[in-house]
Amino acid sequence: MNFDYALVISRLPEVFHAMGVTLGIWIVSLIGATLLGFAVAVGRRYGPRWLDWILLAYVELFRGTPFLIQLFLLYFGGPYAGLSLDAIPAGVVGLSVYGAAYFSELFRAGFEAVPLGHVEAAQCAGFSRLQIVRRILLPEMTMLVLPSAINLAISLLKDTAIMSVITVPELTLTISALGTEFYAFVESLFLLALCYWGLTEICSGLGRLAERKLSRFRFATP
Amino acid sequence: MTPTLFGLLIKAALYTVLISGVSIVIGVTLGMGVAAARLSSRLWLTGPARAYVSFFRGVPLLVQLLLIYNLLPAVGVNVPSVVAAISGLALCTSAYQAENLRGGFTSVPRGLLESAEMVGLTPWQQLIRIRAPIAFRLTLPAIVNEAIIILKASSLVSVVGIVELTRMAQDLDTSLYKPLQLYSAAGLLYFLINRGVASFGRWIEKRMSWGRA
């Protein structure tokens, strides 16, 4: 195991660029998954019975099958159905739809955790449905949902690695290419693990910050 | 896809179910302890709990498995592959479950705890009888989410020498070269297992919905 660090340092800009790509697709997919997941949860709670059924089937299907297969179908099978996406948009769309299935379950748990009395009180006070979601459900479920949401965000970060198989130039693809080039597989894998750990630490740090900032919404025990 | 081939896949799927099932149960139990430790008021409990979550959630599962399987024998602890696989999966998932449950612990209605104190439950009894079950019920969908994620991630335990569903499909594919049939059959089996887990989760949710206020 002799690893030439000078060579790696000469390629550092490439690694940083790949990290930027990973960060970018992760953040965009995360926003997409959260919004879509929230819409699914609201649709399941307030929509008609048939919508609930369709959305449940969606959740079961996308949560139950591996992301790799979904991505393959979207990227390689999509063109046959008239949906041609480039690698990065395909990755972002795929990860958003995949992640939304998990997020919708989180939001469902959050909705159910809010005491019925609070919702009834809001109804008696004449709140509209939208107001109940915005003023009662969302704030009260924040402290329950936030740690799990950070969990999911970290899982999705690790899932961006799967996009390397459809040639998205992200961290895993770039660093394993370096490993092949320098014939240093162990070192490159360690570097890869270190990069992801750095990103997850930033993510959980932001989560802790958000929890501190939002703790005024805490209605239960410390 | 002949019946014998499918039989081999099903047998491998049983391994997947067994290993991830045991890991999920250990992971939730361990996660409960870690979450309680993280929320405790004692610093010597919160510090290690936080480090535990940061390590096992931050380091990729593949690296953890390789560390357990290759590093522990180097210091004289011999680890059979099944033990390495289960402990790797369980340690990793417990960090995630701890975070899920922590959200639940902070959302236990205050009135319940006050009443528990009024009837004279000790802090330990409050934890076991009131806080832990309610935290579990509140975060059940998130716990099922994580269980499904770990079920799919169990395909990684092939690196410690266990032939589970994905590995079996790969092995059969290298000798038969029928990738489409084999991988779609494996995908279908994963889907069915995950459906089972999700339905089980919903069943517990219904069972535990007593006395919701």
Interface residues (C-beta under 8 A of the other chain):
Chain A: E60 L61 R63 G64 T65 P66 I69 Y102 E105 L106 R108 A109 E112 A113 P115 L116 G117 M141 M143 L144 V145 L146 P147 S148 I150 N151 L152 I154 S155 K158 L189 A193 Y196 W197 T200 E201 S204 R218 F219 A220 T221 P222
Chain B: L39 V53 S54 R57 G58 V59 P60 V63 Y96 E99 N100 R102 G103 G104 F105 T106 S107 V108 P109 R110 L113 R131 L138 T139 L140 P141 A142 V144 N145 E146 I148 I149 K152 Y183 G187 Y190 F191 N194 R195 A198 R212 A213
